Amino acid sequence: MRTRGVYLAGVGMFLPAAQSIESAVRQGLVPAATAAEYDLAGVAVAGRLSAPEMALSAAQEALKNSGRSPRDIGLLLHTGVWHQGPDGWGPQAYLQRHLLGDDLLAVEVRNGCNGTFSALELAAAYLKASPEIPAALITASDNFGTRLIDRWRPGAGVSYLGDGAGAVVVSTTTGFAEVRSLCSATFSEMEEAHRSGVPLFPPTATAGDALDYGARSADFQRRAEADGSWVRLLLGHQRHNLECTERALEEAGVTADDIGHVLIHSMPRQAAASYLKILGFSLERSTWGFSRTVGHLGASDHVAALHHLVSTDVLEAGDHLLLCGFSPGVTYKAAVLRVLGPHPSQKREARPSGL
């Protein structure tokens, strides 16, 4: 989707303190050999702080930085990967009550690790169709500290899972960055990769079964190798990744050489390097150096990485950013942002020279 006139007006993040991988190894949570192979540094751990509470903190920062008031928000989209709170309850209502109030559309979006991308696509279309609505708010948050998943052993080759939240205010008037393109692709033939060996009913959460992505993907690969489809599926997976990213670059009117930073999901070093190589980028051009310090934040990875770039003052007007990733489905997402100027928080922190 070629987007024009859609802006990010503010970005917010909430990250709890990180536990170092060294301490996790000492406690027996992570095998030393795996820690050395993954080359990750730390994982954000929220304890008993819930995902919606973290989302509220991130949203408050994003709204403050955007210069918008809660009355300007006409759409709230909340997303996450893991369980958000009591079953039969919606976290978006909690955010409405404590931040925005009523008389707006508020929806929870479930699209795995790519949930923020999908929320951004929906927000862009909604705002364009409703010119009387100035802005939308997107929040993403997860706390993986439950007995149904082991953040340190989510599956072979999967990054350690970190807790945290991100939020962005999307506007059709002004912002510090313009969304130049938003692209999606799917490869539904591989939807079984994230459930292989597990029955569809009863839902595993109701049965109290823990999630092990590694076991599921290994079962899927074994079956695909047995029927001779594994190589074709793997090549198709790589092709969909590349085609989605190339389309996002083309629709934004830029090339790979124009991209200053590539924002990706948190992955072990080798997995991240291989993924980026397929897309034509090096690890050094990505935000992996940041993500390795906090873990895989579910649907918040890219917003957290953007907040990090803003906070470290490395972005300049005219810079282009590529955000890309894939998630169960299998879905592929890519977006290109163009930085227009300093983030509002940077303007407030600026000081006159000579003082």
C-alpha positions as CSV (number, residue, x, y, z in Angstrom):
1,M,0.0,0.0,0.0
2,R,1.5,3.3,-1.1
3,T,0.7,5.7,1.6
4,R,0.9,9.5,1.5
5,G,-0.2,12.0,4.1
6,V,0.0,9.5,7.0
7,Y,2.4,10.5,9.8
8,L,3.7,9.3,13.1
9,A,3.2,12.2,15.5
10,G,4.5,10.6,18.7
11,V,6.1,7.4,19.9
12,G,6.2,6.0,23.5
13,M,7.7,3.0,25.1
14,F,7.7,1.2,28.5
15,L,10.5,-1.2,29.2
16,P,11.1,-2.8,32.6
17,A,14.6,-3.6,33.8
18,A,16.4,-6.2,31.9
19,Q,17.9,-9.4,33.4
20,S,21.3,-10.2,31.9
21,I,21.9,-13.4,30.0
22,E,24.9,-14.1,32.3
23,S,22.6,-14.2,35.3
24,A,20.2,-16.4,33.5
25,V,23.0,-18.8,32.7
26,R,24.1,-18.8,36.4
27,Q,20.6,-19.6,37.5
28,G,20.3,-22.5,35.1
29,L,17.6,-20.8,33.0
30,V,19.7,-20.8,29.8
31,P,22.4,-23.3,28.7
32,A,25.7,-21.6,28.4
33,A,26.3,-23.0,24.9
34,T,22.9,-21.6,23.7
35,A,23.6,-18.2,25.2
36,A,27.0,-18.1,23.4
37,E,25.4,-19.1,20.1
38,Y,22.5,-16.6,20.4
39,D,24.8,-13.7,21.5
40,L,21.9,-11.9,23.2
41,A,22.7,-9.7,26.2
42,G,19.5,-9.3,28.2
43,V,15.8,-9.7,28.5
44,A,13.3,-7.2,29.9
45,V,11.3,-8.7,32.7
46,A,8.2,-7.0,34.1
47,G,7.3,-9.3,37.0
48,R,3.7,-8.9,37.9
49,L,3.1,-5.7,35.9
50,S,0.4,-6.5,33.4
51,A,0.6,-5.9,29.7
52,P,-2.3,-3.4,29.7
53,E,-0.6,-1.4,32.5
54,M,2.6,-1.2,30.5
55,A,0.6,-0.2,27.4
56,L,-1.0,2.6,29.3
57,S,2.4,4.0,30.3
58,A,3.7,3.8,26.7
59,A,0.5,5.4,25.3
60,Q,0.7,8.3,27.8
61,E,4.2,9.0,26.6
62,A,3.3,8.8,22.9
63,L,0.3,11.0,23.4
64,K,2.3,13.6,25.3
65,N,5.0,13.7,22.7
66,S,2.5,13.9,19.8
67,G,1.0,17.2,21.1
68,R,-2.4,15.7,20.7
69,S,-5.1,15.5,23.3
70,P,-7.1,12.4,24.1
71,R,-10.1,14.2,22.4
72,D,-8.2,14.0,19.1
73,I,-8.0,10.3,19.1
74,G,-10.8,8.7,17.1
75,L,-9.4,5.2,16.9
76,L,-7.6,2.9,19.4
77,L,-6.0,-0.3,18.2
78,H,-4.3,-2.5,20.8
79,T,-2.3,-5.6,19.9
80,G,-0.2,-8.2,21.6
81,V,1.1,-11.7,21.2
82,W,0.5,-13.2,24.6
83,H,-2.5,-13.3,27.0
84,Q,-3.4,-9.8,28.1
85,G,-5.6,-10.4,31.2
86,P,-8.7,-12.1,32.3
87,D,-10.4,-14.3,29.6
88,G,-13.6,-12.7,28.3
89,W,-12.2,-9.2,28.8
90,G,-10.7,-6.7,26.4
91,P,-7.5,-4.7,27.2
92,Q,-8.6,-1.9,24.8
93,A,-11.4,-1.0,27.2
94,Y,-8.9,-0.6,30.0
95,L,-6.9,1.9,27.9
96,Q,-10.1,3.7,26.9
97,R,-11.2,4.1,30.5
98,H,-7.8,5.3,31.8
99,L,-6.7,7.5,28.9
100,L,-9.1,8.3,26.2
101,G,-12.7,7.9,27.3
102,D,-15.6,6.8,25.2
103,D,-17.1,7.7,21.8
104,L,-14.4,6.1,19.7
105,L,-13.7,2.8,18.0
106,A,-11.5,0.6,20.1
107,V,-10.4,-2.8,18.9
108,E,-7.9,-5.5,19.8
109,V,-5.9,-6.7,16.8
110,R,-4.4,-10.2,16.9
111,N,-1.8,-10.8,14.2
112,G,1.1,-12.2,16.1
113,C,4.4,-10.4,16.1
114,N,3.2,-8.4,13.1
115,G,0.2,-7.0,15.0
116,T,1.6,-3.4,15.1
117,F,2.0,-3.5,11.3
118,S,-1.5,-4.6,10.8
119,A,-2.8,-2.0,13.2
120,L,-0.9,0.7,11.3
121,E,-2.5,-0.5,8.0
122,L,-5.9,-0.4,9.6
123,A,-5.3,3.0,11.2
124,A,-4.1,4.6,7.9
125,A,-7.2,3.4,6.0
126,Y,-9.6,4.4,8.8
127,L,-8.1,7.9,9.1
128,K,-8.2,8.4,5.3
129,A,-11.8,7.3,5.2
130,S,-12.7,9.6,8.2
131,P,-11.1,13.1,7.6
132,E,-12.9,14.5,10.6
133,I,-10.8,12.3,12.9
134,P,-7.4,13.8,13.5
135,A,-5.5,10.9,14.9
136,A,-5.4,7.3,16.0
137,L,-3.5,5.5,18.8
138,I,-1.8,2.2,18.4
139,T,-0.5,0.3,21.5
140,A,1.3,-3.1,21.7
141,S,2.2,-4.9,24.9
142,D,3.1,-8.3,26.3
143,N,4.2,-9.9,29.6
144,F,5.5,-13.4,29.0
145,G,6.0,-14.3,32.7
146,T,3.4,-17.0,32.9
147,R,3.5,-20.8,33.4
148,L,2.2,-21.4,29.8
149,I,5.5,-20.3,28.3
150,D,9.2,-20.3,29.3
151,R,10.7,-17.0,28.2
152,W,14.1,-18.6,28.2
153,R,13.1,-21.7,26.3
154,P,10.4,-20.7,23.8
155,G,11.8,-23.1,21.2
156,A,15.1,-23.8,19.5
157,G,16.2,-20.8,17.4
158,V,13.6,-18.5,18.9
159,S,14.8,-15.4,20.7
160,Y,14.3,-15.1,24.5
161,L,11.1,-13.3,25.2
162,G,11.1,-9.9,26.8
163,D,8.3,-7.9,28.4
164,G,7.4,-4.3,27.4
165,A,5.1,-2.0,25.5
166,G,5.2,0.5,22.7
167,A,2.7,3.1,21.3
168,V,2.5,5.4,18.4
169,V,0.1,8.2,17.5
170,V,-0.9,8.2,13.9
171,S,-2.0,11.4,12.3
172,T,-3.1,12.7,8.8
173,T,-1.9,16.3,9.5
174,T,1.6,16.4,10.9
175,G,4.3,14.3,12.5
176,F,8.0,13.7,12.9
177,A,8.0,10.9,10.3
178,E,5.8,10.1,7.3
179,V,4.7,6.6,6.5
180,R,5.7,6.1,2.8
181,S,4.5,2.5,2.3
182,L,2.9,-0.4,4.1
183,C,3.1,-3.8,2.5
184,S,1.7,-7.3,3.5
185,A,2.1,-10.8,2.1
186,T,1.0,-14.2,3.3
187,F,2.1,-17.8,2.7
188,S,-0.9,-19.7,4.2
189,E,0.5,-23.0,3.1
190,M,2.9,-22.7,6.0
191,E,0.2,-21.9,8.6
192,E,0.8,-25.3,10.1
193,A,4.4,-24.5,10.9
194,H,3.3,-22.9,14.2
195,R,0.8,-25.5,15.3
196,S,2.2,-28.8,13.9
197,G,1.6,-31.7,16.2
198,V,-1.0,-29.8,18.3
199,P,-4.8,-30.4,17.8
200,L,-7.0,-27.4,17.1
201,F,-9.3,-28.3,20.0
202,P,-9.3,-27.8,22.9
203,P,-7.3,-24.5,22.8
204,T,-4.0,-25.2,24.6
205,A,-4.5,-22.3,27.0
206,T,-7.7,-23.9,28.3
207,A,-5.9,-27.2,28.7
208,G,-2.9,-25.6,30.6
209,D,-0.4,-26.8,27.9
210,A,2.8,-24.8,27.6
211,L,3.9,-23.4,24.2
212,D,7.0,-24.8,22.6
213,Y,7.5,-23.3,19.1
214,G,10.7,-25.3,18.6
215,A,8.8,-28.6,19.0
216,R,6.1,-27.5,16.6
217,S,8.5,-26.3,13.9
218,A,10.6,-29.4,14.2
219,D,7.4,-31.6,13.7
220,F,6.4,-29.5,10.7
221,Q,9.8,-29.8,9.1
222,R,9.9,-33.6,9.7
223,R,6.5,-34.0,8.0
224,A,7.5,-31.6,5.1
225,E,10.8,-33.5,4.5
226,A,8.9,-36.8,4.5
227,D,6.5,-35.6,1.8
228,G,9.2,-33.8,-0.2
229,S,7.8,-30.3,0.2
230,W,10.4,-28.9,2.7
231,V,12.8,-27.2,0.2
232,R,10.0,-25.7,-1.8
233,L,8.4,-24.3,1.3
234,L,11.6,-22.9,2.6
235,L,12.4,-21.2,-0.7
236,G,8.9,-19.9,-0.8
237,H,9.2,-18.4,2.7
238,Q,12.4,-16.6,1.7
239,R,10.8,-15.4,-1.6
240,H,7.8,-13.9,0.2
241,N,10.0,-12.1,2.7
242,L,12.0,-10.6,-0.1
243,E,9.1,-9.7,-2.4
244,C,7.2,-7.9,0.4
245,T,10.3,-5.8,1.3
246,E,11.1,-5.0,-2.3
247,R,7.5,-3.9,-2.9
248,A,7.6,-1.6,0.2
249,L,10.8,0.0,-1.1
250,E,9.4,0.4,-4.6
251,E,6.1,1.9,-3.4
252,A,8.1,4.3,-1.1
253,G,10.1,5.4,-4.1
254,V,13.5,4.4,-2.6
255,T,16.1,1.7,-2.9
256,A,17.9,-0.4,-0.4
257,D,20.8,2.1,-0.6
258,D,18.6,4.9,0.7
259,I,17.7,3.0,3.9
260,G,19.6,4.3,7.0
261,H,18.3,1.8,9.5
262,V,16.5,-1.5,9.3
263,L,14.2,-2.2,12.2
264,I,13.6,-6.0,12.8
265,H,12.2,-8.4,15.3
266,S,14.6,-9.6,18.0
267,M,16.4,-12.7,16.9
268,P,19.5,-14.7,17.8
269,R,22.6,-13.3,16.0
270,Q,22.8,-15.9,13.2
271,A,19.1,-15.9,12.5
272,A,19.1,-12.1,12.3
273,A,22.1,-12.0,10.0
274,S,20.6,-14.7,7.7
275,Y,17.3,-12.9,7.5
276,L,18.9,-9.6,6.7
277,K,21.2,-11.1,4.1
278,I,18.2,-12.4,2.2
279,L,16.8,-8.9,2.1
280,G,20.2,-7.4,1.1
281,F,21.2,-5.7,4.4
282,S,23.9,-6.3,6.9
283,L,23.4,-6.8,10.6
284,E,25.2,-3.5,11.3
285,R,22.5,-1.6,9.4
286,S,19.8,-3.0,11.6
287,T,18.6,-2.3,15.2
288,W,19.7,-5.8,16.3
289,G,22.3,-4.2,18.6
290,F,19.4,-2.7,20.6
291,S,17.0,-5.7,20.4
292,R,19.6,-8.1,21.7
293,T,19.5,-6.2,25.1
294,V,15.8,-6.5,25.7
295,G,14.6,-9.8,24.0
296,H,11.7,-10.4,21.6
297,L,9.0,-8.0,22.8
298,G,6.2,-9.7,20.9
299,A,4.3,-7.1,18.8
300,S,6.4,-4.2,20.3
301,D,9.7,-4.9,18.7
302,H,9.6,-2.3,16.0
303,V,8.1,0.5,18.0
304,A,10.7,-0.1,20.8
305,A,13.4,0.0,18.1
306,L,12.0,3.3,16.7
307,H,11.8,4.8,20.2
308,H,15.5,3.8,20.7
309,L,16.6,5.5,17.5
310,V,14.7,8.6,18.5
311,S,16.0,8.6,22.1
312,T,19.6,8.2,21.0
313,D,19.3,11.1,18.6
314,V,20.7,9.3,15.6
315,L,17.9,10.2,13.2
316,E,18.0,13.2,10.8
317,A,15.5,14.8,8.5
318,G,15.5,12.9,5.2
319,D,16.5,9.6,6.7
320,H,14.5,6.5,5.5
321,L,13.8,3.6,7.8
322,L,12.7,0.1,6.8
323,L,10.6,-1.9,9.2
324,C,10.1,-5.5,8.4
325,G,9.3,-8.9,9.9
326,F,7.3,-12.1,9.7
327,S,5.0,-13.9,12.0
328,P,2.7,-17.0,12.2
329,G,0.3,-17.3,9.4
330,V,2.8,-17.0,7.8
331,T,2.5,-13.3,7.3
332,Y,5.2,-10.9,6.0
333,K,5.2,-7.1,6.7
334,A,7.3,-4.2,5.6
335,A,7.0,-0.5,5.9
336,V,9.1,2.5,5.0
337,L,9.2,5.7,7.0
338,R,10.8,9.0,6.1
339,V,12.0,11.2,8.9
340,L,10.7,14.8,8.5
341,G,12.3,16.3,11.6
342,P,13.1,15.8,15.3
343,H,10.7,13.9,17.5
344,P,8.8,16.3,19.8
345,S,10.6,15.0,22.8
346,Q,13.9,16.0,21.3
347,K,12.7,19.5,20.7
348,R,11.7,19.9,24.4
349,E,15.1,18.6,25.5
350,A,17.1,21.0,23.2
351,R,19.0,23.8,24.9
352,P,20.2,27.1,23.4
353,S,23.8,27.0,22.7
354,G,26.1,29.1,24.9
355,L,24.1,28.6,28.1
